[in-house]
Amino acid sequence: MVDRKWFYVRARIALRIRETGDEFAWVVWASLSRKSYRELRAKWRDPGRRRLGPYFAWLVTSLPYEPSTLLLKAKFNPGSYPERGHLDLEPTDHPLAIEQREGMALARVQEIAERAIHGERQRN
């Protein structure tokens, strides 16, 4: 919580690697409403919290994609304690949303890792 008016949660955005079936995941921040945050916080350590939600959320982490990933619409699913919850992006034509729906190539994982290491942004 920031200034008692902004409410955030850490979440995973899981992307299936098509060739292997393995998972690549981004760990991101998502913004929740005050009501959703309070409900989630009250049950955070509860083993049954996986029954909560999903909650509407905004992605508030800038990832190396064009266009920007800031403020993509999503649903936050809390999952079971103590695991980190996950974010399901709204099904749009944004490259990150497409990769979440359809999976990604192993070569794309390598490209993202190289860009992250070298601090470059993706160019389409």
C-alpha positions as CSV (number, residue, x, y, z in Angstrom):
1,M,0.0,0.0,0.0
2,V,1.3,3.5,-0.8
3,D,-0.1,6.6,0.9
4,R,-3.2,4.6,1.8
5,K,-4.6,5.1,-1.7
6,W,-2.6,2.9,-4.0
7,F,-2.7,-0.8,-3.6
8,Y,-0.3,-3.3,-5.2
9,V,0.4,-7.0,-5.2
10,R,3.3,-9.0,-6.7
11,A,2.3,-11.6,-9.2
12,R,3.6,-14.0,-11.8
13,I,2.8,-13.8,-15.5
14,A,3.4,-17.4,-16.7
15,L,4.2,-18.0,-20.4
16,R,4.5,-21.6,-21.7
17,I,7.5,-22.4,-23.8
18,R,6.1,-24.2,-26.9
19,E,9.0,-26.5,-27.7
20,T,9.5,-27.8,-24.1
21,G,6.3,-27.3,-22.3
22,D,8.3,-25.5,-19.6
23,E,7.3,-22.2,-18.1
24,F,8.9,-18.8,-18.4
25,A,7.5,-16.3,-15.8
26,W,7.7,-12.6,-15.3
27,V,7.3,-11.4,-11.6
28,V,5.5,-8.1,-11.8
29,W,3.5,-5.6,-9.8
30,A,-0.2,-5.2,-10.3
31,S,-2.6,-2.5,-9.0
32,L,-5.8,-3.6,-7.2
33,S,-8.8,-1.6,-5.9
34,R,-8.9,-0.7,-2.2
35,K,-11.8,-3.2,-1.7
36,S,-9.9,-6.0,-3.4
37,Y,-6.7,-5.3,-1.6
38,R,-8.4,-5.3,1.8
39,E,-10.2,-8.6,1.1
40,L,-7.0,-10.2,-0.1
41,R,-4.9,-8.8,2.8
42,A,-7.4,-10.1,5.4
43,K,-7.0,-13.7,4.0
44,W,-3.3,-13.5,2.8
45,R,-2.0,-16.3,5.0
46,D,-5.2,-18.3,4.8
47,P,-4.7,-21.7,3.0
48,G,-8.1,-21.2,1.4
49,R,-7.2,-17.9,-0.2
50,R,-7.2,-19.6,-3.6
51,R,-11.0,-19.4,-3.5
52,L,-10.8,-15.6,-3.5
53,G,-10.9,-13.5,-6.7
54,P,-10.1,-13.3,-9.4
55,Y,-9.6,-9.5,-8.9
56,F,-9.5,-6.9,-11.7
57,A,-5.9,-5.5,-11.8
58,W,-3.7,-3.2,-13.9
59,L,-0.2,-4.3,-14.8
60,V,2.1,-1.6,-13.4
61,T,5.5,-3.1,-14.4
62,S,7.3,-2.0,-17.5
63,L,8.6,-5.1,-19.3
64,P,10.8,-5.1,-22.4
65,Y,7.9,-5.1,-24.9
66,E,6.6,-2.6,-27.5
67,P,4.1,-1.2,-27.0
68,S,4.4,-0.6,-23.3
69,T,3.1,-3.2,-20.8
70,L,2.1,-0.4,-18.4
71,L,-1.6,-0.5,-17.5
72,L,-2.6,-3.6,-19.4
73,K,-5.8,-5.0,-18.0
74,A,-5.6,-8.3,-16.1
75,K,-7.2,-10.6,-13.5
76,F,-5.2,-11.4,-10.4
77,N,-5.7,-14.9,-9.0
78,P,-4.3,-15.2,-5.5
79,G,-3.4,-18.9,-5.6
80,S,-2.7,-20.9,-2.4
81,Y,-0.6,-19.6,0.5
82,P,2.4,-19.3,0.5
83,E,2.7,-19.3,-3.3
84,R,2.7,-16.1,-5.3
85,G,-0.5,-15.3,-7.2
86,H,-0.7,-15.1,-10.9
87,L,-1.9,-12.5,-13.4
88,D,-4.0,-13.4,-16.5
89,L,-3.9,-10.6,-19.0
90,E,-6.9,-9.5,-20.9
91,P,-6.9,-11.3,-24.3
92,T,-5.8,-8.5,-26.5
93,D,-3.3,-8.2,-29.5
94,H,-0.5,-7.0,-27.2
95,P,2.6,-9.2,-27.7
96,L,2.7,-10.2,-24.0
97,A,-1.0,-11.2,-24.0
98,I,-0.4,-13.2,-27.2
99,E,2.5,-15.0,-25.6
100,Q,0.5,-15.8,-22.5
101,R,-2.3,-17.3,-24.6
102,E,-0.3,-19.0,-27.3
103,G,3.0,-19.7,-25.6
104,M,6.4,-18.5,-26.8
105,A,9.3,-19.9,-28.7
106,L,12.5,-21.0,-26.9
107,A,14.4,-18.5,-29.1
108,R,12.2,-15.7,-27.8
109,V,13.1,-16.6,-24.2
110,Q,16.8,-16.3,-25.1
111,E,16.1,-12.9,-26.8
112,I,14.3,-11.6,-23.7
113,A,17.2,-12.8,-21.5
114,E,19.8,-11.1,-23.7
115,R,17.8,-7.8,-23.9
116,A,17.3,-7.9,-20.1
117,I,21.0,-8.4,-19.5
118,H,22.0,-5.7,-22.0
119,G,19.2,-3.2,-21.1
120,E,17.7,-3.0,-24.6
121,R,14.0,-2.6,-25.5
122,Q,12.3,-4.9,-28.0
123,R,11.8,-3.5,-31.5
124,N,9.0,-4.8,-33.7
